[in-house]
Amino acid sequence: MSLEHPKVLIVGCGGIGGVLSTYLAAQQRCELQIRLRQGLREQRLQTVVGHGGMRQAPVLVGEQVALSSVDFALLTTQPNDVEQAVRTISPALSPQSTVVCFQNGLCEELVAPLVPAGVSIAGAVVAWGASARGAATFERTSAGGFTLGWLVPPAKSTIANERLERLAGLLSCVGPIRTTDNLLGARWAKLAFNCAISSLSTITGQRLGVLLRRALARRLALEIISEVLVVAEASKIAVEPLGGTLRPKWLAIEPSSTTLSLLSKHFLMLLVGAKYRRLRSSMLAALERGRTPPVDFLNGEIVRRAERLGIETPFNAAINELVLQLAAGRGTPSLEQLLVLQARAVSQVARGAARASLKNPWSAA
C-alpha cells in the first residue's frame, strides 16, 4: 500500500458516495475512481452543496474498474446491492486491499464471505446525511464524520493500525473521525436510529426536522429503538454511544419508564430532529425511483434476528411490512401512514405479541 498516494475505488455514487468522492477528489491525496452501475468511462465535474458550502472537483467515473490491486474499496451502494458490488470488483482486490462498508445495517457480515482471502474488512459508520440531486450534484444535509473499526483486524497489529490510520487520514476531509474496537456495537447504535428514523421518513415522505415535530412520530421512533435494543442485548452486543455521545439506551422505553422520563426521551428526539432536520431517507429516494428500499437490511434484520431469539418486535415488523407495501405500489408516503403504523403495531400488542412493557404503549405519549 502506498501511504502517500493510495489507490481508492468508490463503488456507488448516491448521496454518501457522491459527497465522499467529491471531497476526496478535491484534496488530491489519492488515485480515485468511481464505479457506477452503468455509464461510459469519463471525467466529470461533481458538485456538493448544502452544509459546509459548495465544493466542486473532477472525478473519474465508469462502469469498468480500471484500478488494479486497489488499496481501499469504499462501498457506498445501497445495502441490497453490496454483495453484487463486491463480486464485481473482486479482481481489483488483493491481500493488501481493505474493503470499507459505508452502508447502514450490518453489511460487513455480508461482505466477509465474498472477498478474496487476505482482504481486510472495515466499517465506516456515517454520522452525516446526504442525497443525490442529479447525476453529478449532491446535497450534504448535516455535519458529522465517521466511526471506523475492523470487522476482524488484519493479522499483524502494526498493519491494522497503519491501514486504519491511513483510512482515517483520507476521510478526515469529510468530518471528524473516531475509531472503535467494537465496530458491531457502533453499527447497532446506528441501526437502532436508522430502523426508526429512516423507515419513518420513508413512509411519511418527510425530512427528519418536519417528521420529529410530531409527538406520534417520536413515540413510534422510541418504540422501534426500544425493540432494537432488546434484540441487541439478547444477542450480547454491547451497543456503543452514537457518535460517541448519544446513548441509545437513554431512549429505550422500559417497564420503569415514568411520564417524566418519557418526556425527556421525547425531548432528546426533538434534539435529534433539530440537528439532522434536513436529513432525507435514502430509502425514500429509492422508493421514488421505483427501486425496492433496503428495509429488509434494517427493520427486517431486527425482525429475523428477534424471531430466532424468540423475541416479539411488533413495531419493527409493522413498519417493515408497511415500507414493502408502499414499494409494491399499495399506498403513497404521507404523514397519515403514521396512523396506519400505529394501528398495526398496537393491534399486535393487543393480541399479546409485544413485550410486557408495551401493554399500554400510548400512555404518557
GIQUI-V229558 format. One record per helix or strand of 2 or more residues. SS is the DSSP state (H for helix, E for strand). FROM is the first residue (numbers start at 1). TO is the last residue. If there is no record, write none. Layout:
BEGIN
ss->{SS,SS}
from->{FROM,FROM}
to->{TO,TO}
END
This chain:
BEGIN
ss->{E,H,E,E,E,E,H,E,H,E,E,E,E,H,E,H,H,H,H,H,H,H,H,H,H,H}
from->{7,15,31,42,55,72,79,98,107,120,130,137,146,157,177,183,208,215,248,259,282,295,299,314,337,356}
to->{11,27,35,50,62,75,92,101,111,126,132,140,152,171,179,204,211,234,251,275,288,297,309,327,350,358}
END
